[in-house]
Amino acid sequence: MRRPYWIPRNASPYDFPPLEDALAHPDGLLAVGGDLTPGRIIVAYRLGIFPWYNDDEPILWWSPAQRLVLFPECLKVSRSLRKTIRQGKFTVTMDHTFPEVIKACAGTRHNQCGTWITGEMQKAYCKLHDYGFAHSVESWHEGRLVGGLYGIALGKVFFGESMFSHETDASKVAFAHFVWQLQRWGYELIDCQVQTNHLQSLGAVEIPRQQYRALLDQLCKVRGQMGTWQFDTEEA
């Protein structure tokens, strides 16, 4: 039985095997070990790899055969969601409270035991936020944080990590605003990692690993913008 590649903890951040070496079962498991230093995480995303593991496991690195992505111009916003956006129930911001967003995303959810957003992961991504790579989007209602998402920006690609919602449509409103903003900044791809019905309902599609890697090679070489955010809700 073939095993995933082992990365020593003190190895170079570039120490990853070819994506084609990822296992078919479990789908996409590529490597085990290493660390969550900013350098290794950024290299992993640039290559088409992401970390995903539980507290009782070593760090696991993944590159599934099919990658769920959203091309920003293909965002689907339902009539009911557009109505919610026009009503202005939620105020949406960016990078106002990254640690609170990732902590909320790590919260245990219905029919789920534990979380893959471990304490170690939270510290690593907060450090990436301090360095300007990780970003959060927040939905507020009556001064309370009720939804949001976070991820990594490289070139003209945004690598989405997780979303949370404490009120109906709170995260969807944040996501829609963010995708429209990414379009204005010239971003061309949003990585959604693995298939979910929720993201597919918003327009995400699956593409083969090889096509995904080719897009990264093209889009991560150009400089992307992630600056002062001025909302424009004309799209709603």
Buried (B, 14 or more C-beta within 10 A) or exposed (E): EEEBBEBEEEBEBEBBBEBEBBBEEEEBBBBBBBBBEBEBBBBBBBBBBBBBBEEEEEBBBBBBBBBBBBBBEEBEBEEEBBEBBEEEBBBBBBBBBBBEBBBBBBEEEEEEEEBBBBEBBBEBBBBBBEEEBBBBBBBBBEEEBBBBBBBBBBBBBBBBBBBBBBBEBBBBBBBBBBBBBBBEBEBBBBBBBBBEEEBBEBBBBBBEBEEBBEBBEBBBEEEBEBEEBEEEEEBB
